[in-house]
Amino acid sequence: MLRASLPTVDGRVAVAGLHRAVSIARDPDGVPTITAGDDDDLAFGLGYAHAQDRLFQMELQRRYGAGRLAELFGAGAIAIDTQMRVLGLYRAAEAAFPLLSPPVRSGIEAYGAGVNAYVAAHGWRLPPEFLLLRVKPEPWKPADTLVWGKLMDFQLGGNYRGELLRARMAQTVSSDDLAFLYPDYPKDGPRTLAALAPLYRQLPLERLYAALPEALGPHLASNNWVVDGAHSASGKPLLANDPHLAFSSPGFWYLARLKTPQHEIEGGTIAGAPFVVIGHNEKIAWGFTTTTADIEDLFIEKLDPADPSHYMLADGSVSFRTRQEMIEVRDGQPVTLTVRSTRHGPVVTDMLPAGTIDSGYVMALQTTFLDENDRSAEALWGIDRASDWTGFREALKNLAGPPQNIVYADSAGTIGFIAAGRIPIRRNGDGWLPAPGWTADYDWQGYIPFDDLPQATNPASGHFVSANNKIVPDSYRYFISRDWDVPNRAERIEQLLAATPRQTPQSSAAIQADTLSPMAQRLVPLMTRIVPGSQAAREATERLQAWDFHMDADKVEPLLFTAWLRHFAHALLFGRLGNAAGDYWDLKPQVMEAVLTQRRDWCGDPKRREATCETQLAKSLDAALDELRHAYGPEMAQWQWGRAHVAYFPNALFERIPLLRDWLRVAIPTAGAYDTVNRGPSTIRDSERPYEQRYGAGLRIVTDLAAPADSRMIIAPGQSGNPLSHHYADLLARWRAFDGLVPAKAPAADTLTLEPAP
């Protein structure tokens, strides 16, 4: 039965719902080329292929978005389901479908028909997870597709986690210290904190923050760039992209090539949706990085003292909008939940048990992805079929979110950049901290007009680059974000583009693989000024002083540096902030550099000799050496970065079953680090595996518009979600080696033809 769960990938199958025959031809790497006569049949074929390879991933995704995981996993998933029910992502997805144009609605329905055709034909011959859980998937619905976009908004626009963290810290941390910890601290921060800190102390911020999914490290780490024909060897534009998200088995991305008489669309798709999200067609190419735009605001709502079923406005009170939600629980009793909403959005403190708050306040979340008139699916459908910058830009007018830095190229020679998506305009403030909701002082006043979003074409430099860095000058009239990543990757990409003024697919792939750490370049000279207190410390500092700052897997220095910086940052932040440092603590290179160059008082009381930066560094180095000696052996030469820095791809179900977790473990040693272009951030706050890599470039793609069909692309760990398939993790070694897949010139390894049922 387990072997029967593998899909049939050759032959002919009759299915209901097609206009004409559809071909699904898989190459030796499991990448399908789906050929159909029209867009609906193409979507049907992609739905069928996704179901063949990723059905349980799709099941988990829609259940997560709908708040229905407890039906599979029992009481342990109630907290996650509660969060999703309070946010109402699935309800928003249901409301979005009627807003789409007839062609897009038809395509989404055809996609679902393809998924359902596969499920109907296979009975219990489904992926092993369904057999283990003894469940069978329900029919696929349009909202199951659209909730994927809502989940991406939620995961990539997670600014409200930052608001909660800063509000928690504001309870005990001074405004001066917050300004130092956050280099982009708002100018009105001290005044705001003075007014709001007493209010924050009345709210259950610790419990609300704890209710959010755990975040062990940074995950916003995508790169993209585009060069024009004058700067490519082919004479046509060249575009590269490597979006970074959490690792998993199966991975987030699924490669596909889609062909109709009108279009050839290729790139990274998402199992559950009929779109190529990042890729190219026969005329244009595009790539995304997250803008980190602030699209979420927490509002503190004051209850009406005379009637707690109402909340206050400037001129009186109004009743909450309420609804009842019931969470079904496997092997348990259903949980009934009352969800309240205000004019700003859902009351997120309703995620907590009843009676948690008795202060007379609640917190509500306003966010773009719960707005009405979300036609983001229309945008993705449109960019897949655009043929020039005008059509591409017109399609993006429908994108609600998440806001993305999008680079563009076409075969006619145009290159472009646009930060598309809805970004709010606030009456006051910038959403850096939770704001009072009972006045209109902090309300949203609409969105940045599309024509005013950052955008340009054909720059004099001949290229565009983005890497989650700040994309606008200080003079830009609208507020976008304070959550930009450090500029290290963007600056390094600029250096490498300048070093190779005529790019090829191979040279751009080499940029994606670059492991130089600007963070290490700046910090190692500052850290190694100490006088070593032992032979081991002397050897460590000498190694670091001779290092070339590349975070390569076979080198010792990357692990020495990262472990030392980890211990130093911990000692410094917890020594200064106490427990308030808990979820702020990370490598924090900008802050650590500022301490060692400008604010040495942060190392301790300058009157005490043992509390200087040098003694803090020496103690931290000794602690790091003890840790590494215990974990990797007595000889420093054995401490290669790749022994600790292992990319790990957990499976959502098998991770819960010890025997299967070990048997099916998907992991590989990798290069890269916190700020390299080949970014491999470590899970620093995880005491068990602090250097493990759980985020990264699950997709890499390089497209030369001289020959778009020869685009190089790779995903990790493989195309299939079935652990019995040889495509489950077969791409992992090639992914690590930056060996991009190219279209096979030989006939397809397997071809399945779907024929209309009589």
C-alpha positions, 0 to 999 in steps of 0.5 A, a space after each residue: 500500500 505504501 508503494 502504491 502511494 507513489 504516483 503513476 507518471 506515465 501512460 494515459 488516464 481518463 479524467 473528467 473536467 478537461 477540454 482537451 488532452 493534457 501532457 505531464 512530461 517529467 524530466 529525470 529530476 522530476 520537473 514536469 513540463 505540462 502542455 495544454 490547449 488553454 489556460 484552464 486545462 493548464 491549471 487542471 494539469 498543474 493541480 493534478 501534478 501538485 497532488 501527485 507530488 505534494 498532496 499532504 503538504 497541500 493538506 497541511 497548508 490549507 488546514 493551517 490557514 483554516 485553523 483545522 490542524 487539531 483535527 489531525 494532531 489533537 490538543 497540541 495544535 489548539 493554540 495554532 488553530 486558535 490563532 488562525 481562527 482569531 485572524 480569520 485568514 480563511 474567511 478572508 480567502 473565501 471573501 476574495 474569490 468572488 472579486 477575481 475576474 472570470 478567467 482567474 476564477 475559472 483557472 483556480 476552479 480548474 486547478 481544484 478540479 485537477 487536484 480532486 481528479 487525482 484524489 478521486 482516482 486513488 482512493 486510499 492510495 495516498 501519501 503515507 501521512 494520510 495512512 498514518 493519520 487515517 484521514 482522506 482529503 476533502 475536495 479542494 476548494 478555491 479558498 484552499 488556494 487563496 489562503 496560501 496568499 494570506 499565509 504568505 502575508 502573515 509569515 512575511 509581514 510579521 511586524 506585529 511580532 516586533 511591535 510586541 517584542 518592543 512593547 515588552 522591552 519598553 516595560 523595563 528598558 529605557 528609551 535611550 537603550 532602546 534607541 541604541 538597540 534599534 538603530 532606526 529608532 523613531 525620533 519621537 520614541 522617548 515621548 511615545 514610550 513615556 506615555 505608553 510604557 505604563 499602559 503596556 504594563 497592564 497588558 499580558 504582553 508576555 503571554 500574547 508573545 508566547 502564543 505566537 509561533 516560535 522564531 529561532 532566527 532571522 528568515 527574511 534573507 532573499 536576494 535579487 538583481 537584474 542587469 541590462 544587455 550592456 552588462 551581460 555577455 549575451 547582450 540581453 538582460 539577465 535576472 537572478 533571484 534566490 528567495 529565502 524561507 524556512 526549510 522543510 521536507 518537502 520544500 516550499 517550492 515546486 518547479 514546473 514548466 507550463 506550455 499553451 499555444 500562447 505562453 511558456 511559463 516556467 519557474 517556482 510554483 507553490 503546491 496549492 496554487 496555479 501560478 508561477 510565483 517567481 520565474 519567466 515566460 517567453 518574453 519577460 522574467 521577474 524575481 522577488 525579495 521581501 520589502 519588510 514593509 510595515 503592514 501590521 499595526 497593533 491597537 490598544 482598545 479601551 473597554 467601555 467601563 459601563 459595558 465591556 461588550 463595547 469598546 471606546 471611540 473618541 466620541 463614545 463606544 461601539 459594540 464589538 463584532 463577534 462570531 463563534 468558532 468551533 475547533 474540532 479536536 482529534 481524540 478530544 472535546 471541541 473547543 468553542 471560541 468567541 472571536 471579537 473584532 474592532 474597527 481596526 481588526 481582530 482582537 488578538 488577545 482573544 488568542 489567550 484563555 478567557 479571563 487572562 485580561 482584567 485591565 480594561 484593555 484588549 489589543 486588535 490587529 490591523 493589517 493589509 491582508 485582512 482588507 477587503 478587495 484583495 485581488 492578489 491572485 489576479 496579480 500573479 495570474 497577470 504577471 505570468 502572462 504579461 509580455 512587457 513592462 506596461 502589462 507587468 506593472 498593470 498586473 501588479 496594481 492588483 497585488 495587496 501583499 505581501 509587499 515585494 521588491 520586484 526586479 524585472 527584465 524582458 527580451 526587448 531590453 527593458 529592466 525594471 524595479 518596483 516595490 509593489 503591494 499595499 503599504 499604509 499611510 498613518 495619520 501619526 506614528 509609524 507602527 513601531 509600537 502598539 498605539 491607542 485605538 480609542 482616538 483617531 490619532 494613529 489611524 490609517 489614511 489609505 495606502 501609498 498610491 501605486 504610482 508613488 511606490 518606489 519604481 524605476 526602469 533602465 537606470 544609468 547604472 545598468 542594474 537593480 539590486 535588492 536584498 531586504 535592505 533599505 530601498 528608499 532615501 530618507 527624503 522619500 515622502 512616505 514611511 515604508 519600514 524600520 525593519 530593513 535588514 543590514 545592508 551587507 548582502 546588497 553591498 556585497 552584490 554590488 561589489 561582485 557585479 562591478 567585478 564582473 561587468 558582463 554577467 553570465 548565468 555562471 557568474 550570477 550563480 557564483 554571486 549567489 554562492 558567495 560566502 564573504 561575511 562583511 560582518 566578520 570583516 568589521 568585527 574580527 579586528 575589533 574582537 581580536 585586540 584582546 590579550 589571549 589568556 591561554 594557548 587555545 585563546 591565542 591559537 583562536 585569535 591567530 587563526 581569526 587574524 589570518 582568516 579571509 572572512 569567507 564562511 566556508 564549510 571546510 574552515 574552522 574560523 567561521 565556527 570560532 567567530 560565530 561561537 565567540 560572537 554568540 557568547 559575547 552578544 549573550 553576555 553583553 545583552 543579558 548583562 545590560 537588559 536582564 531577561 528583557 534580552 530574551 527574544 532580542 538576543 541574536 548576533 546583532 552585528 551592528 549593535 556589537 560593532 557600535 559597542 566596541 567602537 562607540 559605546 564601550 560603557 555597555 560592556 559594564 561598569 568602567 570603574 571595575 577593571 574586570 568589566 571592560 570590553 576586553 575582559 568581556 571578550 576574553 571571557 566570551 572567547 573562553 566560554 566559546 572554546 569550552 563549548 566547541 571543545 565539548 561538542 566537537 573534540 579537543 583539537 581546534 583543527 576538527 572544528 570545521 563550520 560544516 560540522 555545526 552549520 547543517 541545513 536541516 529540512 524537517 517534515 511536519 509529521 515525521 518530525 513528531 515520530 522519533 524512529 521516522 524522524 531519524 530514518 527520514 532526516 534530510 540534512 546537509 552541511 553548508 557554507 554561508 552565514 548570517 550576512 553572506 549572499 549565500 545566506 545561512 543564518 543560524 538558530 543562535 537561541 537554540 541551545 541544542 543546535 545553535 549553529 544549525 541552518 533552518 532558513 535559506 534559499 529554497 529556490 535559486 533561479 538565473 534567467 538570461 533573456 537571450 534564451 529564457 527557456 534555458 533558465 538555470 533553476 534549483 530547489 531543495 530538497 526535491 520535487 516530491 513530498 513522498 519519502 518513498 520517492 527517489 525525488 524526495 531529496 535527490 536535489 540536495 547535493 546539487 542545491 548545495 553545489 549551486 548546480 542549477 537545473 537546465 531543461 533536458 534536451 533528451 526526451 522526457 523520462 516519463 510522460 503521463 497524458 490526461 484525456 477527457 473522460 467520455 
